[in-house]
């Protein structure tokens, strides 16, 4: 049972204080009708919340089924939303690296219920370690956008990148 379903049905919040506040704050976006969880918003129709298994089945049917068109990630995600379905958060982990032999990045995108995409990139240009970290973040976010991720949590081991993106650090003029 999802935290939102548990909260709407029984009034029970997750034990972690931060998670409990988040569920309580975001619960207004969800409605529980006859045990089925729906998500609603201003820019899209009421969406049926589905598990990762259901999401994989729906995406496969829309992509490969009788009416399938073998479209890319973004188009497929749009089709799923137009069909009134919603799925939860994606997790993006990125890392960039640079040395005398070159630079590159590692990207891991985890979707609902076991969807996993791993990429290793080798850049065709010289880059500092910080530049490689930024390139990893950009490439990972582009991949998440292509896959239709609308709720993305990003993890990086770079204090500089996370600090600048979160607004904790400010960049100086060169």
C-alpha positions in Angstrom: 0.0 0.0 0.0 1.4 3.4 -1.0 1.9 6.1 1.7 -0.8 8.2 0.0 -3.3 5.4 -0.1 -2.5 4.5 3.6 -3.0 8.2 4.6 -6.2 8.7 2.7 -7.8 5.4 3.7 -6.6 5.2 7.4 -5.1 8.6 8.3 -1.7 6.9 8.9 1.4 8.9 8.0 4.9 7.4 7.5 7.0 7.4 10.7 9.9 9.4 9.2 9.1 13.1 10.1 10.1 14.5 6.7 8.3 11.8 4.7 5.1 12.3 6.9 5.1 16.0 6.2 5.5 15.5 2.5 2.7 12.9 2.3 0.4 15.2 4.3 1.2 18.2 2.1 0.8 16.3 -1.2 -2.2 14.3 -0.2 -4.5 17.0 -1.6 -3.4 16.0 -5.1 -4.8 12.4 -4.6 -8.2 11.0 -4.2 -9.2 7.5 -3.1 -12.4 6.1 -4.6 -13.4 2.5 -3.9 -9.8 1.5 -3.1 -8.4 3.0 -6.3 -5.9 5.9 -6.0 -6.3 8.8 -8.4 -4.0 11.8 -8.9 -5.3 15.1 -10.2 -3.9 18.5 -11.3 -4.6 21.6 -13.2 -3.0 20.7 -16.5 -4.0 17.1 -17.0 -7.0 14.9 -16.5 -7.5 12.8 -13.4 -4.9 10.0 -13.6 -5.2 6.5 -12.2 -2.1 5.7 -10.1 -0.5 2.4 -11.1 2.2 0.2 -9.7 5.5 -0.4 -11.6 4.2 -3.8 -12.9 1.0 -2.2 -14.2 3.1 0.7 -15.7 5.4 -1.7 -17.6 2.3 -3.6 -19.0 0.6 -0.4 -20.0 3.7 1.0 -21.7 4.3 -2.2 -23.5 0.7 -2.3 -24.7 0.9 1.3 -25.9 4.3 0.8 -27.5 3.9 -2.6 -29.1 0.2 -3.5 -28.9 -2.4 -3.4 -31.7 -2.5 0.4 -31.8 1.3 0.7 -31.0 3.5 2.9 -32.9 7.0 2.1 -31.5 7.6 5.7 -30.4 10.4 7.2 -28.3 10.4 7.6 -24.5 8.8 11.1 -24.4 6.0 10.3 -26.8 5.3 7.0 -25.0 5.1 8.8 -21.6 2.7 11.4 -23.1 0.5 8.5 -24.5 0.4 7.0 -21.0 -0.7 10.3 -19.4 -3.3 10.9 -22.2 -4.6 7.4 -21.4 -5.1 8.8 -17.8 -2.3 6.9 -15.9 0.4 8.2 -13.5 3.5 6.6 -12.0 5.7 7.7 -9.1 9.2 9.2 -8.8 12.3 8.3 -10.8 15.8 8.3 -9.3 18.8 9.6 -11.3 22.4 8.9 -10.1 25.2 10.6 -12.0 29.0 10.8 -11.7 31.6 12.4 -14.0 35.3 11.7 -14.1 38.3 13.1 -15.8 42.0 12.1 -16.0 44.9 12.3 -18.5 43.4 9.7 -20.8 40.0 11.5 -21.2 36.7 12.2 -19.5 33.3 10.6 -19.2 30.3 9.9 -17.1 28.2 7.2 -15.6 24.4 7.5 -15.5 21.9 5.3 -13.7 18.2 6.0 -14.1 15.8 4.0 -12.0 12.1 4.1 -12.7 9.2 2.7 -10.9 9.3 -1.0 -9.9 12.6 -2.1 -11.4 12.9 0.0 -14.6 16.7 0.5 -14.8 18.7 2.2 -17.5 22.5 2.4 -17.1 24.8 4.4 -19.4 28.5 4.9 -19.6 29.7 7.9 -21.7 33.1 8.8 -23.0 33.4 12.5 -23.9 35.0 13.4 -27.2 36.5 16.5 -25.6 38.8 17.4 -22.7 37.0 18.3 -19.5 37.9 19.1 -15.9 36.4 16.8 -13.3 33.8 19.5 -12.5 32.9 19.9 -16.1 32.5 16.1 -16.4 30.2 16.1 -13.4 28.0 18.8 -15.0 28.0 16.9 -18.3 26.9 13.8 -16.5 24.1 15.7 -14.8 22.9 17.2 -18.1 23.1 13.9 -20.0 21.2 12.2 -17.2 18.4 14.8 -17.1 18.1 14.6 -20.9 17.7 10.8 -20.6 15.1 11.3 -17.8 13.2 13.8 -19.9 13.3 11.4 -22.9 11.8 8.7 -20.7 9.0 11.0 -19.6 10.1 11.3 -16.0 8.0 14.1 -14.4 9.0 13.4 -10.8 12.8 13.1 -10.6 15.2 12.8 -7.6 18.9 13.4 -8.6 21.9 12.1 -6.7 25.5 13.2 -7.3 28.7 12.8 -5.3 29.8 16.3 -6.3 29.4 18.8 -3.5 29.9 21.6 -6.0 27.2 20.4 -8.4 24.6 19.6 -5.7 25.4 22.9 -3.9 25.0 25.0 -7.1 21.9 23.2 -8.3 20.2 23.5 -4.8 21.1 27.2 -4.6 23.3 26.6 -1.5 26.4 27.7 -3.5 26.7 30.6 -6.0 29.0 30.6 -9.0 31.5 33.5 -9.3 32.2 35.3 -12.5 35.3 33.8 -14.2 
